[in-house]
């Protein structure tokens, strides 16, 4: 018997949703750490330029081309400067997406939910009075 998933396996150096497909048709997921981030033109030969953020992952062979949604998901947690993403954790999943009127497999890259300690630190930083003012001096 021939497994069509092996016949049509991705030989790309970029991670595809089908790379995460299990034998039962569902998708696997994993947590990893960003090793690097670059911007590259991923357009086809004769198409106009299509600049995308590419992330490399610690101990993973394939890079991930981020779409706009995945880029902004990471930026909302780690900041807009991709240099700040290096060393940060991400969760990589795949699922079916609506694209061009069809359901197609796609990759999701998200930051894990913050830990209790991270949330407390973020709250403490945002609640600290600016410029040495006490809370009683706040005009509202």
MARTI-183365 format. One record per residue (C-alpha): y, z, x. Coordinates in Angstrom, 2 decimals. Each point is the difference from the previous one (the first is absolute). Example, Ala and Ser with C-alpha at 12.3 -4.5 7.8 and 13.67 -1.06 7.14 Angstrom:
REM residues 2
<<-4.50,7.80,12.30>>
<<3.44,-0.66,1.37>>
This chain:
REM residues 140
<<0.00,0.00,0.00>>
<<3.53,-0.80,1.20>>
<<2.88,2.43,-0.52>>
<<3.07,-2.11,-0.84>>
<<2.25,2.83,1.24>>
<<-1.40,-0.62,3.49>>
<<0.35,-3.77,-0.30>>
<<3.66,0.26,-0.99>>
<<0.87,3.08,2.06>>
<<3.54,0.17,1.31>>
<<0.23,-0.96,3.65>>
<<3.74,0.62,0.07>>
<<1.61,2.55,2.29>>
<<1.89,1.22,-3.09>>
<<-1.55,2.31,-2.58>>
<<-0.73,-1.63,-3.36>>
<<-0.94,1.72,-3.25>>
<<-3.41,-1.65,0.16>>
<<-0.63,1.83,3.29>>
<<-0.03,3.20,-2.06>>
<<-2.35,-1.28,-2.69>>
<<-3.26,1.93,-0.36>>
<<-3.31,-1.56,-0.97>>
<<0.43,1.23,-3.60>>
<<3.33,-1.86,-0.31>>
<<2.20,3.09,0.20>>
<<2.40,0.57,2.86>>
<<-0.13,2.63,2.72>>
<<3.04,1.81,1.35>>
<<0.89,1.85,3.18>>
<<2.64,2.24,1.52>>
<<1.33,-0.85,3.44>>
<<3.04,0.23,2.26>>
<<2.59,-2.69,0.74>>
<<-0.09,-1.02,3.66>>
<<2.74,-2.62,-0.05>>
<<2.25,-2.07,-2.25>>
<<1.45,-3.45,0.64>>
<<1.67,-2.74,-2.02>>
<<-1.58,-3.46,0.12>>
<<0.30,-3.36,-1.71>>
<<-3.21,-0.36,-2.01>>
<<0.86,-3.31,-1.65>>
<<-2.33,-2.97,0.01>>
<<0.73,-2.78,2.48>>
<<2.43,-2.11,-2.08>>
<<1.35,2.74,-2.29>>
<<3.35,1.77,0.35>>
<<-0.08,3.22,2.04>>
<<-1.54,3.02,-1.70>>
<<0.77,3.13,2.00>>
<<-2.32,2.95,-0.68>>
<<-0.61,3.41,1.52>>
<<-3.35,0.21,1.79>>
<<-1.51,3.41,0.72>>
<<-2.74,0.72,2.49>>
<<-2.22,3.03,-0.56>>
<<-1.55,2.47,2.42>>
<<-3.69,-0.80,0.61>>
<<0.03,-3.01,-2.36>>
<<-0.57,-3.58,1.16>>
<<2.08,-1.75,-2.66>>
<<3.73,0.18,-0.68>>
<<1.47,0.06,-3.51>>
<<2.69,-2.35,-1.26>>
<<2.16,2.07,-2.33>>
<<1.45,-1.51,-3.13>>
<<3.37,1.20,-1.26>>
<<-1.53,2.67,-2.25>>
<<-2.11,1.51,2.79>>
<<2.97,-0.09,2.41>>
<<2.26,1.82,-2.45>>
<<-2.75,2.51,-0.84>>
<<-0.19,0.99,3.66>>
<<3.79,-0.07,0.41>>
<<0.44,2.38,-2.94>>
<<-2.08,2.61,1.84>>
<<0.62,-0.73,3.69>>
<<3.42,-1.68,0.03>>
<<1.15,-3.61,0.23>>
<<-0.27,-0.18,3.81>>
<<-3.58,-1.05,0.77>>
<<0.16,1.80,3.37>>
<<-0.15,3.21,-2.05>>
<<-3.31,-1.09,-1.52>>
<<-1.90,0.15,3.28>>
<<-2.39,2.95,0.04>>
<<0.23,0.43,-3.78>>
<<-3.00,0.04,-2.32>>
<<-0.67,-2.69,-2.60>>
<<-2.62,-0.58,-2.65>>
<<-1.31,-3.55,-0.26>>
<<-1.65,-1.07,-3.25>>
<<-0.73,-3.25,-1.76>>
<<0.06,-0.84,-3.68>>
<<0.42,-2.92,-2.34>>
<<3.59,-1.18,-0.52>>
<<1.57,-2.44,-2.40>>
<<1.32,-2.96,2.01>>
<<0.86,-3.41,-1.39>>
<<-1.64,0.84,-3.30>>
<<-3.30,0.91,1.67>>
<<-1.60,3.22,1.13>>
<<-0.40,-0.09,3.79>>
<<-0.96,2.66,2.57>>
<<2.91,1.55,1.87>>
<<0.65,2.80,2.47>>
<<2.01,3.14,-0.69>>
<<1.43,2.03,2.87>>
<<1.50,3.34,-0.94>>
<<0.97,3.23,1.67>>
<<-2.12,2.99,-0.93>>
<<1.59,2.61,-2.22>>
<<1.99,2.54,2.01>>
<<-1.66,3.31,0.77>>
<<1.37,3.23,-1.42>>
<<1.53,0.83,3.40>>
<<1.68,-3.43,0.22>>
<<1.46,0.38,-3.49>>
<<1.32,3.48,0.82>>
<<1.59,-1.29,3.24>>
<<1.62,-2.94,-1.81>>
<<1.31,2.32,-2.71>>
<<1.37,2.47,2.54>>
<<1.76,-2.81,1.87>>
<<1.53,-1.45,-3.17>>
<<1.01,3.41,-1.38>>
<<1.76,1.14,3.20>>
<<3.77,0.06,-0.45>>
<<1.80,-2.74,1.93>>
<<2.67,0.90,2.50>>
<<-0.78,3.71,-0.03>>
<<1.26,0.50,-3.56>>
<<-1.63,2.70,-2.06>>
<<-1.48,-0.88,-3.36>>
<<2.76,1.96,-1.74>>
<<2.54,-2.53,1.30>>
<<-1.65,-2.90,-1.79>>
<<2.50,-1.13,-2.67>>
<<-2.43,-0.26,-2.92>>
